[in-house]
Amino acid sequence: MIRLLVSFAISLAIGTTLGFLFARYRLIDDTLGFLVVSLQTIPSIAWLPFAIIWFGLNESSVIFITTLGATWTMALASRTGIKNIPPIYLRAAQTMGTGNGFRLFVQIMIPAAFPHLINGVRTAWAFAWRALVAGELIAKGAGLGQLLQDGRNLGDTSLMLCIVIIIAVLGTVSDHFCFKKLEDKVLERYGLAGSKS
């Protein structure tokens, strides 16, 4: 679980920063933005051979895979959120002396884009969770993915089915009790709770 949290935090930081750059600078969006869309279509497990070559069969490989699993989704979500900020917010902030730099990003853009960002966080969590299990299937160490691999090696269908059910339950519970509740609070605070489907 520590691997997942570390990877998730890294992917949120990188993804949000990339999304900001894509939203604010057209040249970066037209070049790297297209690349990120392409990278999002690649399953995280496809990066595992590279991770093994670069880091070996250890925790770093799993963290790398998990981080990649969530970063691209978060980048696109934050890009959408920042692009959808009403321009009047930015002009008002600049008129009041916020400037164009880091203060504008932290004090205006992040809060204004938060409804989109929280949706991106939920999706990124799901991608990170899947990538973690996929990485654990091959990398050494303890984890649900490794238990799934052990069940395959033993030909134990009941063990594999139990692990799959545990993965589904843990993913659903963490999403529902953490990220969904956070999303509901954010939507309520922004007056968007009634517009939810």
PyMOL CGO cylinders between C-alpha atoms (Angstrom):
from pymol import cmd
from pymol.cgo import CYLINDER

trace = [
    CYLINDER, 0.00, 0.00, 0.00, 2.93, 2.34, 0.67, 0.3, 1, 1, 1, 1, 1, 1,
    CYLINDER, 2.93, 2.34, 0.67, 4.06, 1.80, -2.94, 0.3, 1, 1, 1, 1, 1, 1,
    CYLINDER, 4.06, 1.80, -2.94, 0.65, 2.81, -4.18, 0.3, 1, 1, 1, 1, 1, 1,
    CYLINDER, 0.65, 2.81, -4.18, 0.50, 5.97, -2.07, 0.3, 1, 1, 1, 1, 1, 1,
    CYLINDER, 0.50, 5.97, -2.07, 4.03, 7.06, -3.04, 0.3, 1, 1, 1, 1, 1, 1,
    CYLINDER, 4.03, 7.06, -3.04, 3.35, 6.43, -6.72, 0.3, 1, 1, 1, 1, 1, 1,
    CYLINDER, 3.35, 6.43, -6.72, -0.01, 8.15, -6.52, 0.3, 1, 1, 1, 1, 1, 1,
    CYLINDER, -0.01, 8.15, -6.52, 1.43, 11.27, -4.88, 0.3, 1, 1, 1, 1, 1, 1,
    CYLINDER, 1.43, 11.27, -4.88, 4.18, 11.47, -7.52, 0.3, 1, 1, 1, 1, 1, 1,
    CYLINDER, 4.18, 11.47, -7.52, 1.69, 11.03, -10.36, 0.3, 1, 1, 1, 1, 1, 1,
    CYLINDER, 1.69, 11.03, -10.36, -0.63, 13.72, -8.95, 0.3, 1, 1, 1, 1, 1, 1,
    CYLINDER, -0.63, 13.72, -8.95, 2.24, 16.22, -8.72, 0.3, 1, 1, 1, 1, 1, 1,
    CYLINDER, 2.24, 16.22, -8.72, 3.62, 15.47, -12.19, 0.3, 1, 1, 1, 1, 1, 1,
    CYLINDER, 3.62, 15.47, -12.19, 0.20, 15.20, -13.82, 0.3, 1, 1, 1, 1, 1, 1,
    CYLINDER, 0.20, 15.20, -13.82, -1.12, 18.45, -12.37, 0.3, 1, 1, 1, 1, 1, 1,
    CYLINDER, -1.12, 18.45, -12.37, 2.04, 20.31, -13.39, 0.3, 1, 1, 1, 1, 1, 1,
    CYLINDER, 2.04, 20.31, -13.39, 1.88, 18.91, -16.92, 0.3, 1, 1, 1, 1, 1, 1,
    CYLINDER, 1.88, 18.91, -16.92, -1.81, 19.82, -17.16, 0.3, 1, 1, 1, 1, 1, 1,
    CYLINDER, -1.81, 19.82, -17.16, -1.01, 23.38, -16.12, 0.3, 1, 1, 1, 1, 1, 1,
    CYLINDER, -1.01, 23.38, -16.12, 1.70, 23.64, -18.78, 0.3, 1, 1, 1, 1, 1, 1,
    CYLINDER, 1.70, 23.64, -18.78, -0.62, 22.22, -21.46, 0.3, 1, 1, 1, 1, 1, 1,
    CYLINDER, -0.62, 22.22, -21.46, -3.41, 24.60, -20.53, 0.3, 1, 1, 1, 1, 1, 1,
    CYLINDER, -3.41, 24.60, -20.53, -1.23, 27.71, -20.39, 0.3, 1, 1, 1, 1, 1, 1,
    CYLINDER, -1.23, 27.71, -20.39, 1.19, 27.20, -23.27, 0.3, 1, 1, 1, 1, 1, 1,
    CYLINDER, 1.19, 27.20, -23.27, -0.20, 26.28, -26.66, 0.3, 1, 1, 1, 1, 1, 1,
    CYLINDER, -0.20, 26.28, -26.66, 3.12, 25.13, -28.11, 0.3, 1, 1, 1, 1, 1, 1,
    CYLINDER, 3.12, 25.13, -28.11, 3.64, 22.64, -25.28, 0.3, 1, 1, 1, 1, 1, 1,
    CYLINDER, 3.64, 22.64, -25.28, 0.03, 21.46, -25.63, 0.3, 1, 1, 1, 1, 1, 1,
    CYLINDER, 0.03, 21.46, -25.63, 0.37, 20.94, -29.38, 0.3, 1, 1, 1, 1, 1, 1,
    CYLINDER, 0.37, 20.94, -29.38, 3.58, 18.92, -28.98, 0.3, 1, 1, 1, 1, 1, 1,
    CYLINDER, 3.58, 18.92, -28.98, 3.79, 17.21, -25.59, 0.3, 1, 1, 1, 1, 1, 1,
    CYLINDER, 3.79, 17.21, -25.59, 0.01, 17.22, -25.13, 0.3, 1, 1, 1, 1, 1, 1,
    CYLINDER, 0.01, 17.22, -25.13, -0.39, 15.01, -28.17, 0.3, 1, 1, 1, 1, 1, 1,
    CYLINDER, -0.39, 15.01, -28.17, 2.34, 12.73, -26.82, 0.3, 1, 1, 1, 1, 1, 1,
    CYLINDER, 2.34, 12.73, -26.82, 0.58, 12.41, -23.46, 0.3, 1, 1, 1, 1, 1, 1,
    CYLINDER, 0.58, 12.41, -23.46, -2.67, 11.39, -25.18, 0.3, 1, 1, 1, 1, 1, 1,
    CYLINDER, -2.67, 11.39, -25.18, -0.68, 8.72, -27.03, 0.3, 1, 1, 1, 1, 1, 1,
    CYLINDER, -0.68, 8.72, -27.03, 1.01, 7.54, -23.84, 0.3, 1, 1, 1, 1, 1, 1,
    CYLINDER, 1.01, 7.54, -23.84, -2.33, 7.24, -22.05, 0.3, 1, 1, 1, 1, 1, 1,
    CYLINDER, -2.33, 7.24, -22.05, -3.42, 4.59, -24.55, 0.3, 1, 1, 1, 1, 1, 1,
    CYLINDER, -3.42, 4.59, -24.55, -0.44, 2.36, -23.67, 0.3, 1, 1, 1, 1, 1, 1,
    CYLINDER, -0.44, 2.36, -23.67, -1.23, -0.11, -20.87, 0.3, 1, 1, 1, 1, 1, 1,
    CYLINDER, -1.23, -0.11, -20.87, 1.03, 0.38, -17.85, 0.3, 1, 1, 1, 1, 1, 1,
    CYLINDER, 1.03, 0.38, -17.85, 2.16, -3.24, -17.96, 0.3, 1, 1, 1, 1, 1, 1,
    CYLINDER, 2.16, -3.24, -17.96, 3.74, -2.57, -21.37, 0.3, 1, 1, 1, 1, 1, 1,
    CYLINDER, 3.74, -2.57, -21.37, 6.34, -0.44, -19.55, 0.3, 1, 1, 1, 1, 1, 1,
    CYLINDER, 6.34, -0.44, -19.55, 7.34, -3.30, -17.28, 0.3, 1, 1, 1, 1, 1, 1,
    CYLINDER, 7.34, -3.30, -17.28, 10.21, -4.58, -19.49, 0.3, 1, 1, 1, 1, 1, 1,
    CYLINDER, 10.21, -4.58, -19.49, 11.70, -1.07, -19.47, 0.3, 1, 1, 1, 1, 1, 1,
    CYLINDER, 11.70, -1.07, -19.47, 11.24, -0.81, -15.70, 0.3, 1, 1, 1, 1, 1, 1,
    CYLINDER, 11.24, -0.81, -15.70, 13.01, -4.14, -15.19, 0.3, 1, 1, 1, 1, 1, 1,
    CYLINDER, 13.01, -4.14, -15.19, 15.94, -3.06, -17.39, 0.3, 1, 1, 1, 1, 1, 1,
    CYLINDER, 15.94, -3.06, -17.39, 16.23, 0.35, -15.72, 0.3, 1, 1, 1, 1, 1, 1,
    CYLINDER, 16.23, 0.35, -15.72, 15.49, -0.56, -12.08, 0.3, 1, 1, 1, 1, 1, 1,
    CYLINDER, 15.49, -0.56, -12.08, 15.59, -4.37, -11.82, 0.3, 1, 1, 1, 1, 1, 1,
    CYLINDER, 15.59, -4.37, -11.82, 12.95, -6.60, -10.24, 0.3, 1, 1, 1, 1, 1, 1,
    CYLINDER, 12.95, -6.60, -10.24, 12.32, -4.51, -7.14, 0.3, 1, 1, 1, 1, 1, 1,
    CYLINDER, 12.32, -4.51, -7.14, 10.09, -1.86, -5.55, 0.3, 1, 1, 1, 1, 1, 1,
    CYLINDER, 10.09, -1.86, -5.55, 11.33, 0.88, -7.88, 0.3, 1, 1, 1, 1, 1, 1,
    CYLINDER, 11.33, 0.88, -7.88, 9.96, -0.97, -10.91, 0.3, 1, 1, 1, 1, 1, 1,
    CYLINDER, 9.96, -0.97, -10.91, 6.52, -1.25, -9.32, 0.3, 1, 1, 1, 1, 1, 1,
    CYLINDER, 6.52, -1.25, -9.32, 6.55, 2.43, -8.31, 0.3, 1, 1, 1, 1, 1, 1,
    CYLINDER, 6.55, 2.43, -8.31, 7.57, 3.41, -11.85, 0.3, 1, 1, 1, 1, 1, 1,
    CYLINDER, 7.57, 3.41, -11.85, 4.75, 1.35, -13.41, 0.3, 1, 1, 1, 1, 1, 1,
    CYLINDER, 4.75, 1.35, -13.41, 2.16, 2.65, -10.95, 0.3, 1, 1, 1, 1, 1, 1,
    CYLINDER, 2.16, 2.65, -10.95, 3.23, 6.26, -11.41, 0.3, 1, 1, 1, 1, 1, 1,
    CYLINDER, 3.23, 6.26, -11.41, 2.94, 5.99, -15.18, 0.3, 1, 1, 1, 1, 1, 1,
    CYLINDER, 2.94, 5.99, -15.18, -0.48, 4.40, -14.77, 0.3, 1, 1, 1, 1, 1, 1,
    CYLINDER, -0.48, 4.40, -14.77, -1.92, 7.52, -13.16, 0.3, 1, 1, 1, 1, 1, 1,
    CYLINDER, -1.92, 7.52, -13.16, 0.19, 10.43, -14.42, 0.3, 1, 1, 1, 1, 1, 1,
    CYLINDER, 0.19, 10.43, -14.42, -1.23, 10.77, -17.94, 0.3, 1, 1, 1, 1, 1, 1,
    CYLINDER, -1.23, 10.77, -17.94, -4.84, 10.64, -16.75, 0.3, 1, 1, 1, 1, 1, 1,
    CYLINDER, -4.84, 10.64, -16.75, -4.15, 13.32, -14.15, 0.3, 1, 1, 1, 1, 1, 1,
    CYLINDER, -4.15, 13.32, -14.15, -2.37, 15.49, -16.72, 0.3, 1, 1, 1, 1, 1, 1,
    CYLINDER, -2.37, 15.49, -16.72, -5.35, 15.44, -19.08, 0.3, 1, 1, 1, 1, 1, 1,
    CYLINDER, -5.35, 15.44, -19.08, -7.86, 16.04, -16.27, 0.3, 1, 1, 1, 1, 1, 1,
    CYLINDER, -7.86, 16.04, -16.27, -5.94, 19.03, -14.91, 0.3, 1, 1, 1, 1, 1, 1,
    CYLINDER, -5.94, 19.03, -14.91, -5.50, 20.40, -18.43, 0.3, 1, 1, 1, 1, 1, 1,
    CYLINDER, -5.50, 20.40, -18.43, -9.26, 20.26, -18.96, 0.3, 1, 1, 1, 1, 1, 1,
    CYLINDER, -9.26, 20.26, -18.96, -9.94, 21.81, -15.56, 0.3, 1, 1, 1, 1, 1, 1,
    CYLINDER, -9.94, 21.81, -15.56, -7.56, 24.71, -16.06, 0.3, 1, 1, 1, 1, 1, 1,
    CYLINDER, -7.56, 24.71, -16.06, -8.73, 25.36, -19.63, 0.3, 1, 1, 1, 1, 1, 1,
    CYLINDER, -8.73, 25.36, -19.63, -12.32, 25.58, -18.37, 0.3, 1, 1, 1, 1, 1, 1,
    CYLINDER, -12.32, 25.58, -18.37, -11.57, 28.27, -15.78, 0.3, 1, 1, 1, 1, 1, 1,
    CYLINDER, -11.57, 28.27, -15.78, -13.60, 31.37, -16.70, 0.3, 1, 1, 1, 1, 1, 1,
    CYLINDER, -13.60, 31.37, -16.70, -11.12, 34.00, -17.99, 0.3, 1, 1, 1, 1, 1, 1,
    CYLINDER, -11.12, 34.00, -17.99, -12.73, 36.62, -15.75, 0.3, 1, 1, 1, 1, 1, 1,
    CYLINDER, -12.73, 36.62, -15.75, -11.27, 34.81, -12.69, 0.3, 1, 1, 1, 1, 1, 1,
    CYLINDER, -11.27, 34.81, -12.69, -7.75, 35.08, -14.06, 0.3, 1, 1, 1, 1, 1, 1,
    CYLINDER, -7.75, 35.08, -14.06, -8.16, 38.71, -15.12, 0.3, 1, 1, 1, 1, 1, 1,
    CYLINDER, -8.16, 38.71, -15.12, -9.60, 39.65, -11.73, 0.3, 1, 1, 1, 1, 1, 1,
    CYLINDER, -9.60, 39.65, -11.73, -6.73, 37.92, -9.92, 0.3, 1, 1, 1, 1, 1, 1,
    CYLINDER, -6.73, 37.92, -9.92, -4.14, 39.65, -12.09, 0.3, 1, 1, 1, 1, 1, 1,
    CYLINDER, -4.14, 39.65, -12.09, -5.85, 43.01, -11.54, 0.3, 1, 1, 1, 1, 1, 1,
    CYLINDER, -5.85, 43.01, -11.54, -5.61, 42.43, -7.79, 0.3, 1, 1, 1, 1, 1, 1,
    CYLINDER, -5.61, 42.43, -7.79, -1.87, 41.82, -8.08, 0.3, 1, 1, 1, 1, 1, 1,
    CYLINDER, -1.87, 41.82, -8.08, -1.59, 38.03, -8.13, 0.3, 1, 1, 1, 1, 1, 1,
    CYLINDER, -1.59, 38.03, -8.13, 0.58, 38.10, -11.27, 0.3, 1, 1, 1, 1, 1, 1,
    CYLINDER, 0.58, 38.10, -11.27, 1.10, 35.29, -13.77, 0.3, 1, 1, 1, 1, 1, 1,
    CYLINDER, 1.10, 35.29, -13.77, 3.34, 32.95, -11.83, 0.3, 1, 1, 1, 1, 1, 1,
    CYLINDER, 3.34, 32.95, -11.83, 3.18, 30.44, -9.04, 0.3, 1, 1, 1, 1, 1, 1,
    CYLINDER, 3.18, 30.44, -9.04, 0.75, 32.47, -6.90, 0.3, 1, 1, 1, 1, 1, 1,
    CYLINDER, 0.75, 32.47, -6.90, -1.80, 32.54, -9.73, 0.3, 1, 1, 1, 1, 1, 1,
    CYLINDER, -1.80, 32.54, -9.73, -1.46, 28.78, -10.14, 0.3, 1, 1, 1, 1, 1, 1,
    CYLINDER, -1.46, 28.78, -10.14, -1.82, 27.94, -6.44, 0.3, 1, 1, 1, 1, 1, 1,
    CYLINDER, -1.82, 27.94, -6.44, -4.32, 30.58, -5.32, 0.3, 1, 1, 1, 1, 1, 1,
    CYLINDER, -4.32, 30.58, -5.32, -6.61, 30.80, -8.35, 0.3, 1, 1, 1, 1, 1, 1,
    CYLINDER, -6.61, 30.80, -8.35, -6.15, 28.02, -10.89, 0.3, 1, 1, 1, 1, 1, 1,
    CYLINDER, -6.15, 28.02, -10.89, -6.03, 25.01, -8.58, 0.3, 1, 1, 1, 1, 1, 1,
    CYLINDER, -6.03, 25.01, -8.58, -9.15, 26.03, -6.57, 0.3, 1, 1, 1, 1, 1, 1,
    CYLINDER, -9.15, 26.03, -6.57, -11.07, 27.02, -9.73, 0.3, 1, 1, 1, 1, 1, 1,
    CYLINDER, -11.07, 27.02, -9.73, -10.17, 23.77, -11.50, 0.3, 1, 1, 1, 1, 1, 1,
    CYLINDER, -10.17, 23.77, -11.50, -10.79, 21.63, -8.42, 0.3, 1, 1, 1, 1, 1, 1,
    CYLINDER, -10.79, 21.63, -8.42, -14.06, 20.00, -9.58, 0.3, 1, 1, 1, 1, 1, 1,
    CYLINDER, -14.06, 20.00, -9.58, -12.24, 18.68, -12.68, 0.3, 1, 1, 1, 1, 1, 1,
    CYLINDER, -12.24, 18.68, -12.68, -9.14, 17.82, -10.69, 0.3, 1, 1, 1, 1, 1, 1,
    CYLINDER, -9.14, 17.82, -10.69, -11.00, 15.70, -8.17, 0.3, 1, 1, 1, 1, 1, 1,
    CYLINDER, -11.00, 15.70, -8.17, -12.59, 13.72, -10.99, 0.3, 1, 1, 1, 1, 1, 1,
    CYLINDER, -12.59, 13.72, -10.99, -9.11, 13.22, -12.42, 0.3, 1, 1, 1, 1, 1, 1,
    CYLINDER, -9.11, 13.22, -12.42, -7.87, 12.07, -9.02, 0.3, 1, 1, 1, 1, 1, 1,
    CYLINDER, -7.87, 12.07, -9.02, -10.57, 9.38, -8.86, 0.3, 1, 1, 1, 1, 1, 1,
    CYLINDER, -10.57, 9.38, -8.86, -9.74, 8.12, -12.33, 0.3, 1, 1, 1, 1, 1, 1,
    CYLINDER, -9.74, 8.12, -12.33, -6.00, 8.28, -11.67, 0.3, 1, 1, 1, 1, 1, 1,
    CYLINDER, -6.00, 8.28, -11.67, -6.49, 6.23, -8.48, 0.3, 1, 1, 1, 1, 1, 1,
    CYLINDER, -6.49, 6.23, -8.48, -8.23, 3.49, -10.46, 0.3, 1, 1, 1, 1, 1, 1,
    CYLINDER, -8.23, 3.49, -10.46, -5.43, 3.44, -13.04, 0.3, 1, 1, 1, 1, 1, 1,
    CYLINDER, -5.43, 3.44, -13.04, -2.75, 3.42, -10.32, 0.3, 1, 1, 1, 1, 1, 1,
    CYLINDER, -2.75, 3.42, -10.32, -4.47, 0.57, -8.50, 0.3, 1, 1, 1, 1, 1, 1,
    CYLINDER, -4.47, 0.57, -8.50, -4.61, -1.54, -11.68, 0.3, 1, 1, 1, 1, 1, 1,
    CYLINDER, -4.61, -1.54, -11.68, -1.00, -0.74, -12.53, 0.3, 1, 1, 1, 1, 1, 1,
    CYLINDER, -1.00, -0.74, -12.53, 0.15, -1.69, -9.03, 0.3, 1, 1, 1, 1, 1, 1,
    CYLINDER, 0.15, -1.69, -9.03, -1.40, -5.14, -9.25, 0.3, 1, 1, 1, 1, 1, 1,
    CYLINDER, -1.40, -5.14, -9.25, -0.02, -5.63, -12.77, 0.3, 1, 1, 1, 1, 1, 1,
    CYLINDER, -0.02, -5.63, -12.77, 3.47, -4.62, -11.63, 0.3, 1, 1, 1, 1, 1, 1,
    CYLINDER, 3.47, -4.62, -11.63, 3.31, -6.94, -8.63, 0.3, 1, 1, 1, 1, 1, 1,
    CYLINDER, 3.31, -6.94, -8.63, 2.48, -9.87, -10.91, 0.3, 1, 1, 1, 1, 1, 1,
    CYLINDER, 2.48, -9.87, -10.91, 6.05, -9.89, -12.13, 0.3, 1, 1, 1, 1, 1, 1,
    CYLINDER, 6.05, -9.89, -12.13, 8.17, -7.94, -9.65, 0.3, 1, 1, 1, 1, 1, 1,
    CYLINDER, 8.17, -7.94, -9.65, 9.44, -9.68, -6.55, 0.3, 1, 1, 1, 1, 1, 1,
    CYLINDER, 9.44, -9.68, -6.55, 7.99, -8.99, -3.13, 0.3, 1, 1, 1, 1, 1, 1,
    CYLINDER, 7.99, -8.99, -3.13, 4.73, -9.31, -1.28, 0.3, 1, 1, 1, 1, 1, 1,
    CYLINDER, 4.73, -9.31, -1.28, 1.49, -7.96, -2.66, 0.3, 1, 1, 1, 1, 1, 1,
    CYLINDER, 1.49, -7.96, -2.66, -1.85, -8.97, -4.13, 0.3, 1, 1, 1, 1, 1, 1,
    CYLINDER, -1.85, -8.97, -4.13, -0.36, -9.24, -7.61, 0.3, 1, 1, 1, 1, 1, 1,
    CYLINDER, -0.36, -9.24, -7.61, 2.31, -11.62, -6.31, 0.3, 1, 1, 1, 1, 1, 1,
    CYLINDER, 2.31, -11.62, -6.31, -0.36, -13.72, -4.56, 0.3, 1, 1, 1, 1, 1, 1,
    CYLINDER, -0.36, -13.72, -4.56, -2.27, -13.84, -7.84, 0.3, 1, 1, 1, 1, 1, 1,
    CYLINDER, -2.27, -13.84, -7.84, 0.89, -15.03, -9.56, 0.3, 1, 1, 1, 1, 1, 1,
    CYLINDER, 0.89, -15.03, -9.56, 1.39, -17.69, -6.87, 0.3, 1, 1, 1, 1, 1, 1,
    CYLINDER, 1.39, -17.69, -6.87, -2.17, -18.88, -7.44, 0.3, 1, 1, 1, 1, 1, 1,
    CYLINDER, -2.17, -18.88, -7.44, -1.48, -19.18, -11.16, 0.3, 1, 1, 1, 1, 1, 1,
    CYLINDER, -1.48, -19.18, -11.16, 1.74, -21.11, -10.53, 0.3, 1, 1, 1, 1, 1, 1,
    CYLINDER, 1.74, -21.11, -10.53, -0.12, -23.51, -8.23, 0.3, 1, 1, 1, 1, 1, 1,
    CYLINDER, -0.12, -23.51, -8.23, -3.10, -23.79, -10.56, 0.3, 1, 1, 1, 1, 1, 1,
    CYLINDER, -3.10, -23.79, -10.56, -5.32, -22.74, -7.65, 0.3, 1, 1, 1, 1, 1, 1,
    CYLINDER, -5.32, -22.74, -7.65, -8.40, -21.15, -9.23, 0.3, 1, 1, 1, 1, 1, 1,
    CYLINDER, -8.40, -21.15, -9.23, -10.09, -20.48, -5.89, 0.3, 1, 1, 1, 1, 1, 1,
    CYLINDER, -10.09, -20.48, -5.89, -7.05, -18.53, -4.62, 0.3, 1, 1, 1, 1, 1, 1,
    CYLINDER, -7.05, -18.53, -4.62, -6.92, -16.47, -7.82, 0.3, 1, 1, 1, 1, 1, 1,
    CYLINDER, -6.92, -16.47, -7.82, -10.65, -15.73, -7.64, 0.3, 1, 1, 1, 1, 1, 1,
    CYLINDER, -10.65, -15.73, -7.64, -10.35, -14.69, -3.98, 0.3, 1, 1, 1, 1, 1, 1,
    CYLINDER, -10.35, -14.69, -3.98, -7.48, -12.30, -4.82, 0.3, 1, 1, 1, 1, 1, 1,
    CYLINDER, -7.48, -12.30, -4.82, -9.46, -10.78, -7.71, 0.3, 1, 1, 1, 1, 1, 1,
    CYLINDER, -9.46, -10.78, -7.71, -12.44, -10.24, -5.39, 0.3, 1, 1, 1, 1, 1, 1,
    CYLINDER, -12.44, -10.24, -5.39, -10.17, -8.66, -2.72, 0.3, 1, 1, 1, 1, 1, 1,
    CYLINDER, -10.17, -8.66, -2.72, -8.66, -6.33, -5.36, 0.3, 1, 1, 1, 1, 1, 1,
    CYLINDER, -8.66, -6.33, -5.36, -12.13, -5.27, -6.51, 0.3, 1, 1, 1, 1, 1, 1,
    CYLINDER, -12.13, -5.27, -6.51, -13.40, -4.73, -2.95, 0.3, 1, 1, 1, 1, 1, 1,
    CYLINDER, -13.40, -4.73, -2.95, -10.34, -2.72, -1.84, 0.3, 1, 1, 1, 1, 1, 1,
    CYLINDER, -10.34, -2.72, -1.84, -10.47, -0.56, -4.96, 0.3, 1, 1, 1, 1, 1, 1,
    CYLINDER, -10.47, -0.56, -4.96, -14.19, 0.10, -4.60, 0.3, 1, 1, 1, 1, 1, 1,
    CYLINDER, -14.19, 0.10, -4.60, -14.06, 0.78, -0.85, 0.3, 1, 1, 1, 1, 1, 1,
    CYLINDER, -14.06, 0.78, -0.85, -11.12, 3.19, -1.15, 0.3, 1, 1, 1, 1, 1, 1,
    CYLINDER, -11.12, 3.19, -1.15, -12.82, 5.05, -4.00, 0.3, 1, 1, 1, 1, 1, 1,
    CYLINDER, -12.82, 5.05, -4.00, -16.22, 5.24, -2.30, 0.3, 1, 1, 1, 1, 1, 1,
    CYLINDER, -16.22, 5.24, -2.30, -15.12, 6.20, 1.21, 0.3, 1, 1, 1, 1, 1, 1,
    CYLINDER, -15.12, 6.20, 1.21, -12.26, 8.49, 0.26, 0.3, 1, 1, 1, 1, 1, 1,
    CYLINDER, -12.26, 8.49, 0.26, -12.43, 9.95, -3.23, 0.3, 1, 1, 1, 1, 1, 1,
    CYLINDER, -12.43, 9.95, -3.23, -16.19, 9.92, -3.82, 0.3, 1, 1, 1, 1, 1, 1,
    CYLINDER, -16.19, 9.92, -3.82, -16.84, 11.63, -0.49, 0.3, 1, 1, 1, 1, 1, 1,
    CYLINDER, -16.84, 11.63, -0.49, -14.18, 14.21, -1.29, 0.3, 1, 1, 1, 1, 1, 1,
    CYLINDER, -14.18, 14.21, -1.29, -15.72, 14.77, -4.73, 0.3, 1, 1, 1, 1, 1, 1,
    CYLINDER, -15.72, 14.77, -4.73, -19.19, 15.19, -3.20, 0.3, 1, 1, 1, 1, 1, 1,
    CYLINDER, -19.19, 15.19, -3.20, -17.89, 17.78, -0.73, 0.3, 1, 1, 1, 1, 1, 1,
    CYLINDER, -17.89, 17.78, -0.73, -16.09, 19.67, -3.48, 0.3, 1, 1, 1, 1, 1, 1,
    CYLINDER, -16.09, 19.67, -3.48, -19.15, 19.68, -5.75, 0.3, 1, 1, 1, 1, 1, 1,
    CYLINDER, -19.15, 19.68, -5.75, -21.34, 20.82, -2.87, 0.3, 1, 1, 1, 1, 1, 1,
    CYLINDER, -21.34, 20.82, -2.87, -18.93, 23.61, -1.98, 0.3, 1, 1, 1, 1, 1, 1,
    CYLINDER, -18.93, 23.61, -1.98, -18.84, 24.80, -5.61, 0.3, 1, 1, 1, 1, 1, 1,
    CYLINDER, -18.84, 24.80, -5.61, -22.62, 24.62, -5.92, 0.3, 1, 1, 1, 1, 1, 1,
    CYLINDER, -22.62, 24.62, -5.92, -22.47, 21.81, -8.48, 0.3, 1, 1, 1, 1, 1, 1,
    CYLINDER, -22.47, 21.81, -8.48, -23.97, 19.01, -6.39, 0.3, 1, 1, 1, 1, 1, 1,
    CYLINDER, -23.97, 19.01, -6.39, -27.41, 19.39, -8.03, 0.3, 1, 1, 1, 1, 1, 1,
    CYLINDER, -27.41, 19.39, -8.03, -25.89, 19.07, -11.52, 0.3, 1, 1, 1, 1, 1, 1,
    CYLINDER, -25.89, 19.07, -11.52, -24.48, 15.60, -10.82, 0.3, 1, 1, 1, 1, 1, 1,
    CYLINDER, -24.48, 15.60, -10.82, -26.09, 12.75, -12.66, 0.3, 1, 1, 1, 1, 1, 1,
]
cmd.load_cgo(trace, "trace")
